[in-house]
Amino acid sequence: MNEKSDVRQGTLALMVLKTLDVLGPLHGYGIARRIEQISGDMLAVNQGTLYPVLLKLEHEGSVSSEWGASEKNRKARFYRLTPAGHRQLQSETREWEQTAAIIARFFDVKAEDLP
Amino acid sequence: MRFLRRFLERLANFAGRRSADQRLREEMEEHLALQTEENLRAGMPPEEARRRAVLKFGAVEAVRESYHSEQSLPFVESLLQDLRYAIRQMVNSPGFAAIAILTVALGIGATTAIYSVVDATLLHPLPYPQPEQLVSIQDDLPGVAARDVGLSVPEWRDLQSSGIFQNVAIEGSGSVNLTGSSQPARIVFKPVTPNYFAILGVKPELGRVFDPRDQTPGFNLEVVITDGLWKREFGADPAILGKSLRLDNDAYTVVGVMPPGFRDEGRTSDERNTELWAGTGFAGDPAPPPLRKTRLTLEAIGRLQPGLTVEAAQSRLNALVASLQKQFPDDYPPQSQWTVRLVPLTENVVGDVRQPLVLLLGAVGLVLLIGCVNVANLQLARASARGREMAVRQALGAARMRLVRQLLTESLLLSVLGGIAGIAILFCVKGALLRMVPDSLPRLNEISISWSVLLFALGVSVLAGVIFGMAPALQAGLVDPGNMLRQEGRGSRGSRTQARTRSVLVVSEFALSLVLMIAAGLLLRSFWDLFQVRLGFDPENVMAVRMWLPVPNDPSTDIYGTAAKEAPFIREILRRARSLPGVNEIALGSLSSVPLNHTRNMGPLILEGHDLRGSDPPMVEASSVTPEYFHLMGMPLLRGRLFSDTDSETAPKVAVINEAMALTWWPNTDPLGKHFKVNPAAPAWITVAGVVPNARTESLENANVPQVYLCAYQRQDKELAIFLRGRLDPAQLPEQVRRQVQSVNPELPVFEAKMLPEVVSGALAQRRFTMETVLLFALTALLLAGLGIYGTISYVVSESTREIGVRIALGAQRKSILSMVLGKGLKLAVAGAIAGFAGALIVSHLMAGLLYGVSPSDPLTFVGLTLVLTAVALAASYIPARRAMRVDPITALRCE
C-alpha cells in the first residue's frame, strides 16, 4: 500500500465521521452518497471500500451500528457517531486544520518572500 | 487503548466469523439495491441500473478481503491455512513424515533425557530456599600444601559473629549405631551445630528442628530424623516426637522428622544419604577441648547475609582472617599462610560432574543437530520434487515470504510432532534411563520430567524445526519460476544451488559425527586405560565388611576407648571370622584402608628433627591395619619388614609406608628407622619399619599418594572394615560375619559388605556412564551420517540417470561409472573429515580433564576413526553406485 492511499484511507474515515456528525445516523449507502456529492470523484468508484473503514471505526469505538428500517422500510444497517467518535472527530479536525494551514503557508511562499 | 480494543474485537470475530461474513453480504446487498433504485429513478433500464451499481461498488472480492483483514487476525488465519495444508502434505507422504518425525523424536527424546539430568544436578542442585546465599567454608594452609584442613571451634565462633553470615554451621559425618530395634543398625548421621537447619531453611514435617541459639557444648541429646528412617524403623509412628533412641549407647530424644523429599547437602553420596542429625556444640565430650589450634577435620557451611555476594563476603572474610592472624600470632604461623575460602555450595555439590554432564549435553545436541540435518536433506529432496508446485504458485502471484512461511510451517509441524513423540518415548523409558545414571552423580533433587524440562523440549523442537526447515524454505523462496517451469519441461529436476546445499549438509553431518566419534573414542581409550591400570593390589575374591564401634558421649564409659582396650576385641573378631566357610585369609583395618572409599582421613605429620616453629605440620593419609592386611591385599614388601603379631599394643609403635611417602619425606636417605608422629599430642614416636610399593587405593588415576599404615593393635579406630579372601559366597558371608561379630558384642552393626572388584568398577561408574552414553550417541550419529550420504548419493544417481545413460551409450566402462559415483561420495566424506578433524581437535582439548592416559590429540584415535567414517561413507555410496553401474542406457534415455 503506498502513501497516497494511506492518506486517502485516513481522509475517508474522517469524512465518514464528519458526515455522521452533520447528518446523524445513516446507512452505508447514505454515507457513500453524501461523500460522493461533496468530494466528487473520490467515491465515484469503489464505494465498497467504505465498508472495511466503517468496520474499523466500529472496532475503535468511534461509531456504533444497528439494524434498522430505511426510508422505504427496507432492512438496513444504521451507523451512529458515539461520544468517543465525536471527540475523535474534533481532535482530528483540529489536526487537519493545522496541517492544512501549514501546507497552505508553504505553498504560498514565493522565492522573493524569503529573506 | 484503541489498539487493544480493536485486537479484542478481532479476536472475538476470529472465533465467530460466519456471522460477520453474513453481515457484509447483507450490507452489500442493501447498498446495491439502493444504488439500483437510484439509477432506475435516473431513467436507466433495470439491467443497466444493476450493472452500473455493481461497477460503482467496486471489486467485491477485494472489499471482502480488506473487510476480512480488518475483521479478523490475518496472521493466525493464514497460519491455520498453512497448518491445514501441511497436515494434508504429511498425510500424502506418510513415509517421509514417519522418518522425519522418528528422527526428530529420537533426537529430542535423548536431548530431553540428558537435559532432565542436567536440570536436576547442574541447574537446580540445591533444593533449599535462596540457594545462592549458601556457601561452603573451606580453609587451607598453602604454606604446607594442606587443603581444607577444617575450622576450630573458636574460629567457627569468630565467623558466626563476624556479621558476614546469617549463620555458620559445622557439620561432621559418620556412622552411629542405632540399638533397640530388631537388629543393631548403622545409621549415616551428621553431628551438626544447632543452627544447621536454620541455614538450610527447610521446615520439618513433624515437630521442630534444633534451636539455633542452643549453646550446649557437647551433644544436646536431640535428634532430627528423615522421613525414610521414621517409616522404616518406627513404622511412621505419629507419636514419635519425644521418644527416646539409643545411639552408640546414649539416649537421644527425637524432636523432628524432615519432609519426604529432604536430602542433606554433602560432597559424598554417603553424606547425602544422612538419615539422622544430632545437635552438638563440638566443644564438650566426646569432642576435644575447644582450642584455637585444634582444627576439627569437619566441614562448615554458612548462609550469607541477604544481598551480599560471595565476592564481597570473601573480601570481608579476608580482612577478618588478617586481623585474627595479627591477634593470635602463635596459632597462625605466617609460613602456613592460613586462608579461608568461600565456595558456593552449588559448586561443592556438583563440582566434579559439571564437565561430564556438559559434554553429554553437547554430544546429544550434536546428535539432534545431525538428525535435523538429515531431515533437512529429506526436505530438500522433496522440495526439488515440489519445485514445480512452488513455481506454479509463485507464477500465480504467491508472495515469496508466504511460500517460505508455508514451508516453515510444514517443518515446524513435523518437529513439534517429533518432539511430542520424543517426550512420549521418554516417559516410557524413563525408568530404564534412570537406572543408567550412576549413584555417584550428586543429585539432591529427584531427576524428573518437570515443567521446565517440558518447556525445554518444546523450545528445542521449535528450534529443530526452524533449523531443518530453513534451508528448504529459503531454497523455495529463491526459485525463479520462469526458469523452473521451463526446466521442468525438459525433465531435469533440482537446481544447482539445491545440489550444493545438500552437499554442504552432508559434509557438515559428517564433520559433526566425526567430532562425536573422536570424543567417544578418546573417552573409550581413557576408560580402557584406567580399566587396565596396574592397581598395585589384588581385589579378586576379597570382600570388605564395615563395622562401627560406638563412641559414647562420656569417654570413661567407652569400652573400646584406647588401642589397648580395642586390641583384644580385634583379635577375637579375626579368630572367629577365620573359621567362616570359604575364608582363607582375613585382616582388619580402619575405614581408610578400604581401597577407593573416598573418605578423608588426613592427619598432621610431624617428623622427628624437623623444626615446626613458624609453620603447621603437613598432612598425610594414615590408616591402621592388622599384620595380615598386606598379604591379603597382595601388596609385597620392598624394604624392611611388615607388621607381625609382636607389634602389639605394648610394643614400640611402628609403621609401614609406601614408596611415595618415602620419596616425599626422606628423598635421599633410607626411611627405615626414621621417626614421626601423626598426633602432635602423642608422647611416643612411631618408627618406620618397612616400605611397600604404591597402590592405587586412593584413586585409580593417581598412584603417587603418600600413605602411612599403622598397626591396628597400636592405634584406636572406630570405623573398621573386615577383609576376607577366599572362595567366598557373597550372599551368605555378610550374615555369617554379622553373627560372629555380634556373638562378641551383640550391639555392633555390620553393614555395607562389598566385593572389592565391584568397588573398583564402581569407582569407574561415572566415567563408564559418560563413556557409554557418548559412545551410544556417536554410533547414532554414524548411522545418521551414513543414511545421509546414502540418501544424497542415491538422489544424485537418480537425478543423473539420463547422464549416466548417455555416458554408457557413448561407451563408458561400467567400472568407471562406479568409481565416478563412489568418487562423489568420497569427496563429500573427505571434506567432512577435514572439517570434523578440526572440530574434534577443539572439542578434545576442551574435554582434556575427562581423559586419562591419552593425549587429547591422540593420533591413533583421530586417524583410525577418520578412516572408519570414510569407510562408512564409501559403503553408503556403494549401493547407489552399483545401481548407477547397472543403468540400462535404452530405458534411461527412453524414460526421459
Interface residues (C-beta under 8 A of the other chain):
Chain A: H27 G28 Y29 A32 R33 A44 V45 N46 Q47 G48 T49 Y51 P52 L55 K56 H59 E60 G61 S70 K72 R74 K75 A76 R77
Chain B: R2 R5 R6 E9 R10 R23 L24 E26 E27 M28 E30 H31 A33 L34 Q35 E37 E38 L55 K56 F57 G58 A59 V60 A62 V63 S66 Y67 S69 E70 Q71
